[in-house]
Amino acid sequence: MPPAVETRLLRQFIAVAEELNFHRAAERLHMAQPPLSQAIRKLEDTLGLSLFERSNRSVALTPAGTAFLVSARRVLAELGDAIREAQAVASGKAGRLAISFVGTAHDLLPAALRRFRAEYPGIELVLREATTGEQLAAITAGEVDIGLMRQPGIMIAQLASEILLREPILAALPDDHPLAGPETVSLAALAESDFIGTPRQLGIGFHDQIIGLCRLAGFSPRIVQEARQMQTIASLVASGLGVALIPGSLALMPRAGVAFRPITVEAPLQMTHIDLIAAWDATRHSLARDNFLAVLRHVAPDMQFISN
């Protein structure tokens, strides 16, 4: 095992090696000459070798001292880099940030990422598209720092959350559907339609909200097909397999074969609208995550047109 050497001794050695004069080196280090000479002796004793050849008139590096000077400079430089990197990570300006998101966060997320990358270019971003259920598991396991998801229905105790956007629930209909012509669709009029939905285990909150909303309209939806992603649901609607109730943001990306229509139903606002939330593990500290959350809060108001 190599001997332990204090960084203070390395700095003192470098000063003497560069000045080749103990008096000038002591002045440079703002210390007296005798303690400096003692420090160099201590370093040589620790290493078990001579670093300098001394005479009454001159000081010169030994071959071992010349080699050690290169290494000492490199060690201090690497230490300085390590300290600066650690300070940058601690201040939220460097490091790694893992972000998960549902597919319908496609308007808020790009705007937030552009702003965050401009303000914190030293952060490595890792992005993962996932369902709400998958995000909850990933955040709890420490694989994801912050997730953009739908209300999960049951929130895990250690997770904190914040509503970013509230958007209307729309009906997605094949464009040749009899109800695709009017500007709005009565939800009750879809009672006999086949529905396409999401698996409950991948997003309990949204799934149960859709079921509850249909029941308020007087029926239980007949779900004939399930899909994990909203974009897939829209594609299935376009193929004529059924209708769906989807977050309004999906309508911002027009899709051939699909008509998006506002629904009419006697229901409270919290049932006819769906929230996009940010969720994170409140027991884990991360300034990079907190900085990204601040960016989300800044950008989200510009996205509120979704709810109009």
Secondary structure, DSSP 8 states (H G I E B T S, - for coil): ------HHHHHHHHHHHHHS-HHHHHHHHTS-HHHHHHHHHHHHHHHTS--EEE-SS-EEE-HHHHHHHHHHHHHHHHHHHHHHHHHHHHTTSSEEEEEEE-GGGTTHHHHHHHHHHHH-TTEEEEEEE--HHHHHHHHHTTS-SEEEEE--SS--TTEEEEEEEEEEEEEEEETTSTTSSSSSEEGGGGTTSEEEE--GGG-HHHHHHHHHHHHHTT---EEEEE-SSHHHHHHHHHTTS-BEEEEGGGGGS--TTEEEEEEE-S--HHHHEEEEEEEEETTS--HHHHHHHHHHHHHGGGGGGGG-
